Amino acid sequence: MILIRKAKSDELPRILEIYAYARQFMRETGNPTQWKDGTPAESTLCRDIAEGQLYVLEQNGLHAVFALIPGNDPTYAEIDGAWLSQEPYATLHRVASDGTQHGIMDCVVAFSKEQNPHLRIDTHRDNKIMQHLIVKNGFVYCGVIQTDDGTPRLAYELI
């Protein structure tokens, strides 16, 4: 049985391994620039854990991790396009798996919709696999946002 729960501080070494695998996988599948240089930073993950916003997917060990952050995301304030709704939402960020389980994104989205039925997510233009999974899970493409470092991301919404 798959369990999704809040991450614990002592699980940080395994969480970092999952992100390392995801970075390598992205490089191997045509997405060489997203999450470069060790992104997400360990300090970001520690903050997510402290704020109760980092989750793990567990099934005989930890296999995936993601952040579910309620409230307005400042990088979503401006979009080249249009959001479907201005109602309160939660954002999915930093979704990663170790590649050993299938259907991870389906589980992440189903869990997240239970927490908040209005979700937003973004991904890099080169991340074709994530784009496919986002749309497969019912998200609608809304336009392009700029991240904190000024790089563009494709933005999606699910209501």
PyMOL commands that place a pseudoatom at each C-alpha (Angstrom):
pseudoatom trace, name=CA, resn=MET, resi=1, chain=A, elem=C, hetatm=0, pos=[0.000, 0.000, 0.000]
pseudoatom trace, name=CA, resn=ILE, resi=2, chain=A, elem=C, hetatm=0, pos=[1.227, 3.483, -0.878]
pseudoatom trace, name=CA, resn=LEU, resi=3, chain=A, elem=C, hetatm=0, pos=[1.313, 6.015, 1.941]
pseudoatom trace, name=CA, resn=ILE, resi=4, chain=A, elem=C, hetatm=0, pos=[1.794, 9.746, 1.488]
pseudoatom trace, name=CA, resn=ARG, resi=5, chain=A, elem=C, hetatm=0, pos=[2.769, 11.628, 4.616]
pseudoatom trace, name=CA, resn=LYS, resi=6, chain=A, elem=C, hetatm=0, pos=[4.734, 14.638, 5.787]
pseudoatom trace, name=CA, resn=ALA, resi=7, chain=A, elem=C, hetatm=0, pos=[8.487, 14.263, 5.553]
pseudoatom trace, name=CA, resn=LYS, resi=8, chain=A, elem=C, hetatm=0, pos=[10.635, 14.080, 8.695]
pseudoatom trace, name=CA, resn=SER, resi=9, chain=A, elem=C, hetatm=0, pos=[13.992, 15.763, 9.239]
pseudoatom trace, name=CA, resn=ASP, resi=10, chain=A, elem=C, hetatm=0, pos=[15.799, 12.454, 9.742]
pseudoatom trace, name=CA, resn=GLU, resi=11, chain=A, elem=C, hetatm=0, pos=[14.704, 11.384, 6.248]
pseudoatom trace, name=CA, resn=LEU, resi=12, chain=A, elem=C, hetatm=0, pos=[16.667, 14.202, 4.598]
pseudoatom trace, name=CA, resn=PRO, resi=13, chain=A, elem=C, hetatm=0, pos=[19.546, 11.933, 3.417]
pseudoatom trace, name=CA, resn=ARG, resi=14, chain=A, elem=C, hetatm=0, pos=[17.102, 9.687, 1.515]
pseudoatom trace, name=CA, resn=ILE, resi=15, chain=A, elem=C, hetatm=0, pos=[15.212, 12.726, 0.173]
pseudoatom trace, name=CA, resn=LEU, resi=16, chain=A, elem=C, hetatm=0, pos=[18.481, 14.149, -1.158]
pseudoatom trace, name=CA, resn=GLU, resi=17, chain=A, elem=C, hetatm=0, pos=[19.185, 10.808, -2.883]
pseudoatom trace, name=CA, resn=ILE, resi=18, chain=A, elem=C, hetatm=0, pos=[15.787, 10.954, -4.593]
pseudoatom trace, name=CA, resn=TYR, resi=19, chain=A, elem=C, hetatm=0, pos=[16.486, 14.468, -5.877]
pseudoatom trace, name=CA, resn=ALA, resi=20, chain=A, elem=C, hetatm=0, pos=[19.954, 13.410, -7.082]
pseudoatom trace, name=CA, resn=TYR, resi=21, chain=A, elem=C, hetatm=0, pos=[18.371, 10.569, -9.052]
pseudoatom trace, name=CA, resn=ALA, resi=22, chain=A, elem=C, hetatm=0, pos=[15.744, 12.942, -10.504]
pseudoatom trace, name=CA, resn=ARG, resi=23, chain=A, elem=C, hetatm=0, pos=[18.408, 15.458, -11.590]
pseudoatom trace, name=CA, resn=GLN, resi=24, chain=A, elem=C, hetatm=0, pos=[20.348, 12.708, -13.379]
pseudoatom trace, name=CA, resn=PHE, resi=25, chain=A, elem=C, hetatm=0, pos=[17.169, 11.374, -15.003]
pseudoatom trace, name=CA, resn=MET, resi=26, chain=A, elem=C, hetatm=0, pos=[16.265, 14.854, -16.265]
pseudoatom trace, name=CA, resn=ARG, resi=27, chain=A, elem=C, hetatm=0, pos=[19.724, 15.293, -17.799]
pseudoatom trace, name=CA, resn=GLU, resi=28, chain=A, elem=C, hetatm=0, pos=[19.441, 11.898, -19.512]
pseudoatom trace, name=CA, resn=THR, resi=29, chain=A, elem=C, hetatm=0, pos=[15.983, 12.683, -20.939]
pseudoatom trace, name=CA, resn=GLY, resi=30, chain=A, elem=C, hetatm=0, pos=[16.682, 16.042, -22.580]
pseudoatom trace, name=CA, resn=ASN, resi=31, chain=A, elem=C, hetatm=0, pos=[16.263, 18.424, -19.655]
pseudoatom trace, name=CA, resn=PRO, resi=32, chain=A, elem=C, hetatm=0, pos=[19.851, 19.420, -18.773]
pseudoatom trace, name=CA, resn=THR, resi=33, chain=A, elem=C, hetatm=0, pos=[19.229, 22.788, -17.124]
pseudoatom trace, name=CA, resn=GLN, resi=34, chain=A, elem=C, hetatm=0, pos=[16.361, 22.315, -14.653]
pseudoatom trace, name=CA, resn=TRP, resi=35, chain=A, elem=C, hetatm=0, pos=[17.538, 21.635, -11.095]
pseudoatom trace, name=CA, resn=LYS, resi=36, chain=A, elem=C, hetatm=0, pos=[21.165, 22.163, -12.020]
pseudoatom trace, name=CA, resn=ASP, resi=37, chain=A, elem=C, hetatm=0, pos=[23.771, 22.753, -9.321]
pseudoatom trace, name=CA, resn=GLY, resi=38, chain=A, elem=C, hetatm=0, pos=[22.039, 20.660, -6.659]
pseudoatom trace, name=CA, resn=THR, resi=39, chain=A, elem=C, hetatm=0, pos=[18.607, 22.271, -6.815]
pseudoatom trace, name=CA, resn=PRO, resi=40, chain=A, elem=C, hetatm=0, pos=[16.479, 22.064, -4.752]
pseudoatom trace, name=CA, resn=ALA, resi=41, chain=A, elem=C, hetatm=0, pos=[18.807, 23.322, -2.058]
pseudoatom trace, name=CA, resn=GLU, resi=42, chain=A, elem=C, hetatm=0, pos=[19.029, 21.402, 1.188]
pseudoatom trace, name=CA, resn=SER, resi=43, chain=A, elem=C, hetatm=0, pos=[18.055, 24.600, 3.039]
pseudoatom trace, name=CA, resn=THR, resi=44, chain=A, elem=C, hetatm=0, pos=[14.849, 24.814, 0.955]
pseudoatom trace, name=CA, resn=LEU, resi=45, chain=A, elem=C, hetatm=0, pos=[13.977, 21.217, 1.806]
pseudoatom trace, name=CA, resn=CYS, resi=46, chain=A, elem=C, hetatm=0, pos=[14.676, 21.814, 5.510]
pseudoatom trace, name=CA, resn=ARG, resi=47, chain=A, elem=C, hetatm=0, pos=[12.373, 24.830, 5.425]
pseudoatom trace, name=CA, resn=ASP, resi=48, chain=A, elem=C, hetatm=0, pos=[9.686, 22.783, 3.634]
pseudoatom trace, name=CA, resn=ILE, resi=49, chain=A, elem=C, hetatm=0, pos=[9.948, 20.085, 6.317]
pseudoatom trace, name=CA, resn=ALA, resi=50, chain=A, elem=C, hetatm=0, pos=[9.837, 22.631, 9.159]
pseudoatom trace, name=CA, resn=GLU, resi=51, chain=A, elem=C, hetatm=0, pos=[6.745, 24.252, 7.638]
pseudoatom trace, name=CA, resn=GLY, resi=52, chain=A, elem=C, hetatm=0, pos=[5.031, 20.883, 7.136]
pseudoatom trace, name=CA, resn=GLN, resi=53, chain=A, elem=C, hetatm=0, pos=[4.938, 21.298, 3.349]
pseudoatom trace, name=CA, resn=LEU, resi=54, chain=A, elem=C, hetatm=0, pos=[7.229, 18.496, 2.186]
pseudoatom trace, name=CA, resn=TYR, resi=55, chain=A, elem=C, hetatm=0, pos=[5.672, 15.087, 1.651]
pseudoatom trace, name=CA, resn=VAL, resi=56, chain=A, elem=C, hetatm=0, pos=[7.066, 11.647, 0.922]
pseudoatom trace, name=CA, resn=LEU, resi=57, chain=A, elem=C, hetatm=0, pos=[5.567, 8.690, -0.856]
pseudoatom trace, name=CA, resn=GLU, resi=58, chain=A, elem=C, hetatm=0, pos=[6.301, 5.522, 1.068]
pseudoatom trace, name=CA, resn=GLN, resi=59, chain=A, elem=C, hetatm=0, pos=[5.906, 1.911, 0.013]
pseudoatom trace, name=CA, resn=ASN, resi=60, chain=A, elem=C, hetatm=0, pos=[8.514, -0.347, 1.596]
pseudoatom trace, name=CA, resn=GLY, resi=61, chain=A, elem=C, hetatm=0, pos=[10.804, 2.674, 1.738]
pseudoatom trace, name=CA, resn=LEU, resi=62, chain=A, elem=C, hetatm=0, pos=[10.704, 6.238, 0.469]
pseudoatom trace, name=CA, resn=HIS, resi=63, chain=A, elem=C, hetatm=0, pos=[10.373, 6.507, -3.298]
pseudoatom trace, name=CA, resn=ALA, resi=64, chain=A, elem=C, hetatm=0, pos=[9.141, 10.042, -4.026]
pseudoatom trace, name=CA, resn=VAL, resi=65, chain=A, elem=C, hetatm=0, pos=[8.992, 13.508, -2.549]
pseudoatom trace, name=CA, resn=PHE, resi=66, chain=A, elem=C, hetatm=0, pos=[7.105, 16.720, -3.302]
pseudoatom trace, name=CA, resn=ALA, resi=67, chain=A, elem=C, hetatm=0, pos=[6.147, 20.030, -1.763]
pseudoatom trace, name=CA, resn=LEU, resi=68, chain=A, elem=C, hetatm=0, pos=[2.510, 21.083, -1.484]
pseudoatom trace, name=CA, resn=ILE, resi=69, chain=A, elem=C, hetatm=0, pos=[2.395, 24.750, -0.564]
pseudoatom trace, name=CA, resn=PRO, resi=70, chain=A, elem=C, hetatm=0, pos=[-0.913, 26.469, 0.217]
pseudoatom trace, name=CA, resn=GLY, resi=71, chain=A, elem=C, hetatm=0, pos=[-1.441, 30.144, -0.554]
pseudoatom trace, name=CA, resn=ASN, resi=72, chain=A, elem=C, hetatm=0, pos=[-0.343, 32.516, -3.257]
pseudoatom trace, name=CA, resn=ASP, resi=73, chain=A, elem=C, hetatm=0, pos=[2.965, 31.750, -4.927]
pseudoatom trace, name=CA, resn=PRO, resi=74, chain=A, elem=C, hetatm=0, pos=[4.751, 35.054, -5.672]
pseudoatom trace, name=CA, resn=THR, resi=75, chain=A, elem=C, hetatm=0, pos=[6.170, 33.723, -8.949]
pseudoatom trace, name=CA, resn=TYR, resi=76, chain=A, elem=C, hetatm=0, pos=[2.605, 33.153, -10.169]
pseudoatom trace, name=CA, resn=ALA, resi=77, chain=A, elem=C, hetatm=0, pos=[1.548, 36.789, -9.687]
pseudoatom trace, name=CA, resn=GLU, resi=78, chain=A, elem=C, hetatm=0, pos=[2.414, 37.599, -13.308]
pseudoatom trace, name=CA, resn=ILE, resi=79, chain=A, elem=C, hetatm=0, pos=[1.767, 35.228, -16.173]
pseudoatom trace, name=CA, resn=ASP, resi=80, chain=A, elem=C, hetatm=0, pos=[2.116, 35.554, -19.908]
pseudoatom trace, name=CA, resn=GLY, resi=81, chain=A, elem=C, hetatm=0, pos=[-1.300, 33.998, -20.436]
pseudoatom trace, name=CA, resn=ALA, resi=82, chain=A, elem=C, hetatm=0, pos=[-4.171, 33.730, -17.956]
pseudoatom trace, name=CA, resn=TRP, resi=83, chain=A, elem=C, hetatm=0, pos=[-5.010, 31.660, -14.912]
pseudoatom trace, name=CA, resn=LEU, resi=84, chain=A, elem=C, hetatm=0, pos=[-8.357, 29.870, -14.919]
pseudoatom trace, name=CA, resn=SER, resi=85, chain=A, elem=C, hetatm=0, pos=[-9.287, 31.207, -11.485]
pseudoatom trace, name=CA, resn=GLN, resi=86, chain=A, elem=C, hetatm=0, pos=[-8.095, 33.691, -8.891]
pseudoatom trace, name=CA, resn=GLU, resi=87, chain=A, elem=C, hetatm=0, pos=[-9.561, 31.637, -6.024]
pseudoatom trace, name=CA, resn=PRO, resi=88, chain=A, elem=C, hetatm=0, pos=[-7.200, 30.351, -3.289]
pseudoatom trace, name=CA, resn=TYR, resi=89, chain=A, elem=C, hetatm=0, pos=[-4.939, 27.516, -4.431]
pseudoatom trace, name=CA, resn=ALA, resi=90, chain=A, elem=C, hetatm=0, pos=[-2.025, 25.316, -3.430]
pseudoatom trace, name=CA, resn=THR, resi=91, chain=A, elem=C, hetatm=0, pos=[1.094, 24.810, -5.532]
pseudoatom trace, name=CA, resn=LEU, resi=92, chain=A, elem=C, hetatm=0, pos=[2.905, 21.576, -6.275]
pseudoatom trace, name=CA, resn=HIS, resi=93, chain=A, elem=C, hetatm=0, pos=[6.668, 22.064, -6.337]
pseudoatom trace, name=CA, resn=ARG, resi=94, chain=A, elem=C, hetatm=0, pos=[9.790, 19.895, -6.334]
pseudoatom trace, name=CA, resn=VAL, resi=95, chain=A, elem=C, hetatm=0, pos=[8.078, 16.646, -7.439]
pseudoatom trace, name=CA, resn=ALA, resi=96, chain=A, elem=C, hetatm=0, pos=[10.682, 13.873, -7.748]
pseudoatom trace, name=CA, resn=SER, resi=97, chain=A, elem=C, hetatm=0, pos=[10.929, 10.106, -7.571]
pseudoatom trace, name=CA, resn=ASP, resi=98, chain=A, elem=C, hetatm=0, pos=[13.658, 7.496, -7.482]
pseudoatom trace, name=CA, resn=GLY, resi=99, chain=A, elem=C, hetatm=0, pos=[12.329, 5.860, -10.650]
pseudoatom trace, name=CA, resn=THR, resi=100, chain=A, elem=C, hetatm=0, pos=[11.416, 2.556, -9.028]
pseudoatom trace, name=CA, resn=GLN, resi=101, chain=A, elem=C, hetatm=0, pos=[7.646, 3.053, -8.817]
pseudoatom trace, name=CA, resn=HIS, resi=102, chain=A, elem=C, hetatm=0, pos=[5.133, 3.845, -11.564]
pseudoatom trace, name=CA, resn=GLY, resi=103, chain=A, elem=C, hetatm=0, pos=[2.152, 6.175, -11.205]
pseudoatom trace, name=CA, resn=ILE, resi=104, chain=A, elem=C, hetatm=0, pos=[3.861, 8.525, -8.760]
pseudoatom trace, name=CA, resn=MET, resi=105, chain=A, elem=C, hetatm=0, pos=[2.411, 11.695, -10.279]
pseudoatom trace, name=CA, resn=ASP, resi=106, chain=A, elem=C, hetatm=0, pos=[-1.077, 10.190, -10.246]
pseudoatom trace, name=CA, resn=CYS, resi=107, chain=A, elem=C, hetatm=0, pos=[-0.728, 9.533, -6.499]
pseudoatom trace, name=CA, resn=VAL, resi=108, chain=A, elem=C, hetatm=0, pos=[0.739, 12.992, -5.841]
pseudoatom trace, name=CA, resn=VAL, resi=109, chain=A, elem=C, hetatm=0, pos=[-2.084, 14.767, -7.674]
pseudoatom trace, name=CA, resn=ALA, resi=110, chain=A, elem=C, hetatm=0, pos=[-4.838, 12.636, -6.109]
pseudoatom trace, name=CA, resn=PHE, resi=111, chain=A, elem=C, hetatm=0, pos=[-3.453, 13.303, -2.623]
pseudoatom trace, name=CA, resn=SER, resi=112, chain=A, elem=C, hetatm=0, pos=[-2.984, 17.014, -3.325]
pseudoatom trace, name=CA, resn=LYS, resi=113, chain=A, elem=C, hetatm=0, pos=[-6.541, 17.411, -4.662]
pseudoatom trace, name=CA, resn=GLU, resi=114, chain=A, elem=C, hetatm=0, pos=[-7.821, 15.986, -1.372]
pseudoatom trace, name=CA, resn=GLN, resi=115, chain=A, elem=C, hetatm=0, pos=[-5.923, 18.728, 0.470]
pseudoatom trace, name=CA, resn=ASN, resi=116, chain=A, elem=C, hetatm=0, pos=[-6.958, 21.517, -1.925]
pseudoatom trace, name=CA, resn=PRO, resi=117, chain=A, elem=C, hetatm=0, pos=[-9.072, 21.021, -5.064]
pseudoatom trace, name=CA, resn=HIS, resi=118, chain=A, elem=C, hetatm=0, pos=[-7.473, 24.059, -6.743]
pseudoatom trace, name=CA, resn=LEU, resi=119, chain=A, elem=C, hetatm=0, pos=[-3.862, 23.370, -7.720]
pseudoatom trace, name=CA, resn=ARG, resi=120, chain=A, elem=C, hetatm=0, pos=[-1.146, 25.045, -9.755]
pseudoatom trace, name=CA, resn=ILE, resi=121, chain=A, elem=C, hetatm=0, pos=[2.158, 23.662, -11.001]
pseudoatom trace, name=CA, resn=ASP, resi=122, chain=A, elem=C, hetatm=0, pos=[4.935, 24.698, -13.368]
pseudoatom trace, name=CA, resn=THR, resi=123, chain=A, elem=C, hetatm=0, pos=[7.784, 22.999, -15.151]
pseudoatom trace, name=CA, resn=HIS, resi=124, chain=A, elem=C, hetatm=0, pos=[10.706, 23.709, -17.431]
pseudoatom trace, name=CA, resn=ARG, resi=125, chain=A, elem=C, hetatm=0, pos=[10.096, 23.848, -21.189]
pseudoatom trace, name=CA, resn=ASP, resi=126, chain=A, elem=C, hetatm=0, pos=[12.591, 20.971, -21.657]
pseudoatom trace, name=CA, resn=ASN, resi=127, chain=A, elem=C, hetatm=0, pos=[10.852, 18.717, -19.124]
pseudoatom trace, name=CA, resn=LYS, resi=128, chain=A, elem=C, hetatm=0, pos=[8.657, 16.900, -21.652]
pseudoatom trace, name=CA, resn=ILE, resi=129, chain=A, elem=C, hetatm=0, pos=[7.994, 13.960, -19.327]
pseudoatom trace, name=CA, resn=MET, resi=130, chain=A, elem=C, hetatm=0, pos=[6.620, 16.197, -16.564]
pseudoatom trace, name=CA, resn=GLN, resi=131, chain=A, elem=C, hetatm=0, pos=[4.572, 18.197, -19.084]
pseudoatom trace, name=CA, resn=HIS, resi=132, chain=A, elem=C, hetatm=0, pos=[2.947, 14.938, -20.208]
pseudoatom trace, name=CA, resn=LEU, resi=133, chain=A, elem=C, hetatm=0, pos=[2.241, 13.830, -16.629]
pseudoatom trace, name=CA, resn=ILE, resi=134, chain=A, elem=C, hetatm=0, pos=[0.799, 17.222, -15.684]
pseudoatom trace, name=CA, resn=VAL, resi=135, chain=A, elem=C, hetatm=0, pos=[-1.653, 17.239, -18.591]
pseudoatom trace, name=CA, resn=LYS, resi=136, chain=A, elem=C, hetatm=0, pos=[-2.453, 13.532, -18.085]
pseudoatom trace, name=CA, resn=ASN, resi=137, chain=A, elem=C, hetatm=0, pos=[-3.546, 14.399, -14.547]
pseudoatom trace, name=CA, resn=GLY, resi=138, chain=A, elem=C, hetatm=0, pos=[-6.048, 17.018, -15.694]
pseudoatom trace, name=CA, resn=PHE, resi=139, chain=A, elem=C, hetatm=0, pos=[-4.056, 20.247, -15.482]
pseudoatom trace, name=CA, resn=VAL, resi=140, chain=A, elem=C, hetatm=0, pos=[-4.676, 22.912, -18.127]
pseudoatom trace, name=CA, resn=TYR, resi=141, chain=A, elem=C, hetatm=0, pos=[-1.838, 24.924, -19.648]
pseudoatom trace, name=CA, resn=CYS, resi=142, chain=A, elem=C, hetatm=0, pos=[-2.265, 28.605, -18.717]
pseudoatom trace, name=CA, resn=GLY, resi=143, chain=A, elem=C, hetatm=0, pos=[0.905, 30.349, -19.911]
pseudoatom trace, name=CA, resn=VAL, resi=144, chain=A, elem=C, hetatm=0, pos=[4.470, 31.177, -18.932]
pseudoatom trace, name=CA, resn=ILE, resi=145, chain=A, elem=C, hetatm=0, pos=[5.687, 32.455, -15.559]
pseudoatom trace, name=CA, resn=GLN, resi=146, chain=A, elem=C, hetatm=0, pos=[9.168, 33.613, -14.538]
pseudoatom trace, name=CA, resn=THR, resi=147, chain=A, elem=C, hetatm=0, pos=[10.927, 31.963, -11.586]
pseudoatom trace, name=CA, resn=ASP, resi=148, chain=A, elem=C, hetatm=0, pos=[12.904, 33.910, -8.978]
pseudoatom trace, name=CA, resn=ASP, resi=149, chain=A, elem=C, hetatm=0, pos=[16.047, 33.579, -11.090]
pseudoatom trace, name=CA, resn=GLY, resi=150, chain=A, elem=C, hetatm=0, pos=[14.244, 34.914, -14.174]
pseudoatom trace, name=CA, resn=THR, resi=151, chain=A, elem=C, hetatm=0, pos=[13.952, 31.655, -16.083]
pseudoatom trace, name=CA, resn=PRO, resi=152, chain=A, elem=C, hetatm=0, pos=[10.621, 30.875, -17.791]
pseudoatom trace, name=CA, resn=ARG, resi=153, chain=A, elem=C, hetatm=0, pos=[8.396, 27.981, -16.748]
pseudoatom trace, name=CA, resn=LEU, resi=154, chain=A, elem=C, hetatm=0, pos=[5.280, 26.523, -18.315]
pseudoatom trace, name=CA, resn=ALA, resi=155, chain=A, elem=C, hetatm=0, pos=[2.415, 27.024, -15.860]
pseudoatom trace, name=CA, resn=TYR, resi=156, chain=A, elem=C, hetatm=0, pos=[-0.641, 24.838, -15.397]
pseudoatom trace, name=CA, resn=GLU, resi=157, chain=A, elem=C, hetatm=0, pos=[-3.775, 24.868, -13.254]
pseudoatom trace, name=CA, resn=LEU, resi=158, chain=A, elem=C, hetatm=0, pos=[-6.272, 22.275, -12.053]
pseudoatom trace, name=CA, resn=ILE, resi=159, chain=A, elem=C, hetatm=0, pos=[-9.675, 23.143, -10.643]
for i in range(1, 159): cmd.bond("trace and resi %d" % i, "trace and resi %d" % (i + 1))
show_as sticks, trace
zoom trace
